[in-house]
């Protein structure tokens, strides 16, 4: 990504060069000055809009250097001297950084696609995350009356090679989960990792694994909905998205003692040629669940399958937007909100820019701002979903809707999720208070509408959501 300081330097130089070329200069120098200034001007635009090829960049760089060497700069001042001195110190690596290498458009990457530094292959692989996203998506539809805990464990363990992926209204490239990967959910459920332990699930006094299995047992004994109104299907699906996907993405693969100490100099895989650091970043992205061209899609198309290559079939590894990516897009679409509709683009751009920085050989300082953008914005997506379903709960109570139990369960599961981000902004004290207010079962009492207002106010204060956001999500 073009460094803002360097952009400022280029822009400042343009202004100075325009002043510096005067008809009073020696004719040869003046001609050279004018020629180089024109060359720079012809090629500079692409530096700022991301369309420059490396050749364009080098042409602009050469023109700048000749301009300075030819003495076309204005009066000798410390500032002018610093500009030309700084330009003379730019090396080939810096020029490549500015223009994004031979393919150009370094600041215009809109897809999550990266070529290995060590071989001519894609260096991106996150099939384990893709299959887990599919298992989480599909388990919800299987939490129905009459299901057994053992049948749900098949999704949790992904141990049936003949289990078929559910499709709806489209053809897919992959038929079986094992066509993508044999990885499971049970091995990635939140637990103590490194020196951070999320502890038991707030409000349940159970480990995440114990809670999931308790939900499976409840589904077997009571069906899709328990006697006290908890929608088990919603709790299972969103709970797994939280305690596997959200947890792994933010708290494991982005954990300092994993990502920041990972090697970024050697290939760690013969087939893909990625470094460990690149792969950890990719695995976090995989849990976000966006298609590779998510940024180029409409808000509506960011919410599910989209046949980008027009093959007539969906490739789950590249052309499907799973739960978290879809939730970000949904909360971006809010009439009456002050929210600028940028959850989806902010997270995706940060994933692309962070991976680009790592692939360029950058250290922690080059990708950490992108990591923090992702974990903080993703947390806001979780919080916005709590607000969304709190609003639905209020409407359901007021109207006597039968959707109350479903909407409450969705709200409660998203509240559960906030615990599992190592970088979370909300304190455990505030989170515990919020979950205590919600309780562990829906209420149709009219006073619960006020409880929802309390919860929304808390969220607004923590995440700086406006009154319009809280009212309209």
N, C-alpha and C positions, 0 to 999 in steps of 0.2 A: 504494500500500500504506500502511495506516495507520502513521504513525510511532510507534515504541514510546514515545517520550518523550511524545507527545501522548496516547497511551492512558493512560499513567501519570498525566498531568495530569487527564484526565477522571475516572479512578478515585479519585484523591485528592480531587477536588472533591466526588464523591458522598459520601465519608465526612465531609467538612467540612460539606457542606450539611445532612446529617442532624443534626449537632450544632448547627448554626447556627440552625435554626428552633425557637424556643422560645415557650412560651405567655406569657413575660414581655415579649415585644416588643409594640410598639404594634399594636392589632387589625388596622388596615389593612395594615400592613407584614407582620404575621404571616400574614394571609390570602394576600397576594401571594406571600410566601415559600413557603407550603405549596403553592399552585397551581403555581408555577413548578417547585418541586421534583418535584411529581407529573408535570408535563409532561415534564421532563427524564428522569425515571425510565421513563416510558412509551416514550420514543423512544431511550433510550441503548443498550438491548440490541443493537439492530441495528448500532450503531457497532462493536461488538466481534465480532459473529459474521458480519459482512459482508452482512447482509440489509437494511440501512437504505437507503431512498431518499434523494435529496437533500432532499426535503421533510421527511422525518423528522429529518434532520440539522439543517436550518435551524430546525425547531421546538425541538429540544434546545438549539441555540445561542442562540436568542432567549430561551428560558427561563433559561439560564445568565446571559445578559447582564442581564436584568431582575432576576434574583436578586441579582447583585452590585450593580447600581444601586440596588435597593430597600434595600440595607443589611442583607440577611439573613445575611451572613457572620458567623462568630463573632467573638471578641475581635480587635481590630485587632492584627495581628502582621505582621512583614515577610513571612512565608510566605503569609499570607492575602492581603495586599496584592499580592504578586507574582502569585498565581493570578488574581485579578480583573483586574489590569493586563494580564496575558498574554492573557486571554480577550478583552479589549477591542481587542487588536491583531490578532485574527484577521480576515482579509479573505475576500471571496467565493471567491478562488482556493483558500485554505486549506480552506474548508468543502467545496468541490468535491473537493479531494484526500482529505479525511477520509471522504467518503461516496461517492466514485467517480463523481461527475457525476450527471446526471439519471436514469441507469438504475439507480443505486444499486449496492450490493454491491461497492464498490471493492476490498475485501480478499478477495473471494470469486470472483475470476475463475478459471475452471477450463478454459476453452477458449482456443485461440490464434486469436482473432478480434478484429480491431480496425478501427474505422471511421475514415476519413480525417478529419483536422482541417479539410480544405479543401473537401471535397465529400462528398456522401452516397453513398459507395461504400466497399467494403472497401479498406483500405490495405495488405493483405498479399499479396505475390506471391513465390513461390519455385518456379516451374515448372521452371526450369533445374536446380535441385537435385533435384526430383522425378524428372525423366527420367534424371538421372545415377544416382540410387538404383535405378531400374528396370533400367538397363543393367548396373549392377554385379550386381544380383540375378540377372539372366537370363543373363549371360555364363557363370556357373558351370556351368549346365546344358548349355552348348554346348562345354565343354572335354571332348571325348570322343574315343575312338579314331577316327582318320580325319579329324579336323578339320584345316583348314589355317589358317596364321597369317593369311591374308587374310580368312578368314571371321570370325575373332575381331576383326580390325581394324575390321570393320563396327560392332561394338558400341563399340569404343574411339573411333571417329570419329563415330558416329551419322549417317552420310551416306547411308543408304538410306531414302527416304521410304516405302517399302513394307514395311519391317521391322515385324513384328507383335509386340506384347507377349505374353509367355507368361502364361497364366492357369491356375489349378489349382483346380477345384471351385467356381468362382464366376463370375458375369458382371461385366464391367467397363464403365464408361462410355466408356473410351478403348480403341481397337483398335490403333493404331499409336503408336510412340514420338513421331512428329512431331505426333500429335494433342495432345500435351502441350507439347513444345518441341523445337527442333532443336539444342539445346546438346549438346556432346560431353564426353567424359572427357579426351581428350588435351590439351585446352587448359587443364585445371585440375589436371593432375598436379603433385605437389610440385616446387618449384624455388626458386631465389633470389627473394625478394620483399622489397621495402623494404630494410632493412639487415640482414635475417636470412636466412641460407642454411642449410637443414638439411643440405646437403652430400650426398655419395654415401650410398647406403643402407648402414647399418652391417652388416658381414658379407658384402657383395657387391661392393664397389668398382665400383659402377655407379650412374648417376643413376636416379631412379625410372622415368623414361620408358624408359631402356635396359633396366631390369630387367623391366618389363612386357612389352616386345617380346621379350626373351629367353625369358620364360615362354611366349609365343605360339609361338615357334620350337620350344621343347621339346614343346609340345602337338602340333605338326605332326609332329615327328620321332619322338616316343616315345609319344604318346597321353596319356591322362588321368593316368598315373603314370609317372615316370621309372624308369630301371633301378636307381637307388639309393634308390627308395622315396618320392620326393617326390610328393605329390598335387598336380598342377599346377592342377586346378580350384579347390582350396581356397586355394592361394597367390594365384592370380589374383583371385578374388572378394574375399577378405579383404585382400589387398594393395592393391587398388583402393579398398576402403572406407577403408583407412588413409591411402593416399597421395593420395587425392582428397578424400573426404568429411571425415575427421577432420582432415586438414591444412587444408583450406579453412575449416572451421568454427572451429577454434581459433586458427589461425596467420595467416589472411588477413583474414577478416571481423571477427575480434576483435582484430586487431593494433592497437596504440595509434595508429600513424601513419595508419591507415585509419579506424577507427571513431571515435576520440576527436576527430578534426579534421573529421569529416563535418558538413555543414550539417543543422541540425534546425529550421529556421525556415520553409523554403519547400518547396512541392510540387516534386518532381523528375520527376513522371510524370502526364500528363494523364488517363490512364485510371484509375489507382489512387490518385493523390493522396498518395503517401508521400514523406517526406523521405529524403534519402540515408542518414541515420543509421538511420531506421526500416528501410529496405530492407536495409542491411548486416546488421542484427540478424536480420531475417527470413531472409536467405540462410544465415546460420549455423544457424538453427533448421531450415531445410530439409534441411541435411545430417544433422542428428540423425535426421530421418526419422520423426518421430512424427505420428500423426493429430491433427487439431485438438482432439479430445476425449479424448486419451490419458489424462489424469488421471481421467476418469470411467469408464474401462474396467477390467475385472478383469485380473489379472496374465496370465491365459491369452489374453485378447483383445488385450493390448498387444503381441502377438507376430506379428501379420499383418493380414489384411483383416478389417474389421468394418463391417457395413452399419448405420451409426448412424441414418440417416434412413429405414431400412426400405423403401428404394426397390426392393430386389431386385437392385441393381447397385452395384458398388464404384467410387467416385470416387478414383482414385489420388492426386489432389491433396489430399484431405481425410480419406479413410477407410482409409488403409493405413499400417501401421507397418513401416518398413524396417529394415535390418540393425541399426544402432546402437541404435535404440529397442527393438528386440526383444532384443538382447543385454542391455541394462540390465534389462529385465523378467525375463529368464531367470536372471540372477545374483541378482536379488532373491529368487527362489524357491529357498531353500536350507535343507533340514532339517539341523539340527545346527550351523548357523552362528551366530555372535554378531552378524553383520551384521543391521541392523534392517530390511532389505528396502525401503530408501528410495532406491536409485539412480534409478529411473525417476521417482518423484514429485519428488525434489530437482531433477533436471535440468529437468524440464518446468515446475515451478513457477518456477524461476529464469528460464527463458526468458520465461514469461508476465509475471512481475513486472518484469523488465528492459525488456521492450517497453512495458509500461504506464508505466514511469518515463520512457522516451524520448518516448512519445506525449504525456505530460503536460508536455513541454518541459524535462525535467530534463537536467542536465549529466552529466559523467563520474562525479561522486561519487554520483549517483542510481542509475546502472546498473552501475558497476564491481563492487560486491560480488556482484551476480548473475552477471556475466561470470566472476568468479573461482570462484564456486560451480560453474558449468557446466564450465569447463575442468578443474578439480580433480576433480570427481565423475566426469566422463567418463573421465579418466585412470584413476581407480580401477576403472571398468567394464572398461577394456582390461586392466588388471592382474589383475582377478578372472577374466577369461576365460583368461589365461595359466595361472593356478592351476588352473582347471577342467580344461583340456586336459592340463596336467602330471599331474594326478591320473588322467586317462584313460590317458595313456601308461604310467604306473606299473601300472595295472590290466591293460593290454594285454600288457605284458611278462610280468607274473606269470602271466597265463592263456594266453599264446600266441595272443592274439586277432589276427585278420586286420585289425582296425580300427586297428592301430598306426600305419600310414603316414598314414591320414586324420587321426587325432587329433594326431599329431606336426606335420603340416603346418598344422593350425589353430592349434596353440600357437605355432609359429614365425612365422606371419603376424601374430598378435596382438603378439608380441614386437617385430616389425618396426614395428608401429604406434606404439609409445611414442616413437619418435624424432621424430614429426611434430606434436608439440604445442609451440608456442612457449613456453607457460607450464609445461611439464612439471616435475614434482617430481623425478623420477629423474635422476641425473647421467649424462652420456655415458659416464663411466668405468664406473659400475655397469651401464649398459645394454650396453656393449661386453662386459664380463665375462660377463653373463648370456647374451648371444647366442653368445659363444665357447663357453660350456659346452654350449649346445644343439647347436651345429654346424649344418651346412647339409643334413643328411640324417638320417633316423631311425636309431636303434640299438635292437636287440633284446637287447643284452648286459645281463645282470642288474645290472651295476654302474651302468647308466644310471638305475636307480631311485634310487640315492643322488644322482646328478647332479640329478635332478628335485627331491629334497629340498633340495639346495643352492639351487636356483633359487627354490623356494617360500619358503625362509627369507629370501633377499634381498628378495623382493617384500614379505613380511610386515614386514620392518624398514623399508622405504621408505614403505609405505602404511599402516602400523599395523594390519594385519590380524592377527587373533588365531589361535592354534593351531587353534581350532575352525573358523575360516573356511578356513584353509589345508588342513585335512583333509577338509572336506565340500563345498567348491565343486566 
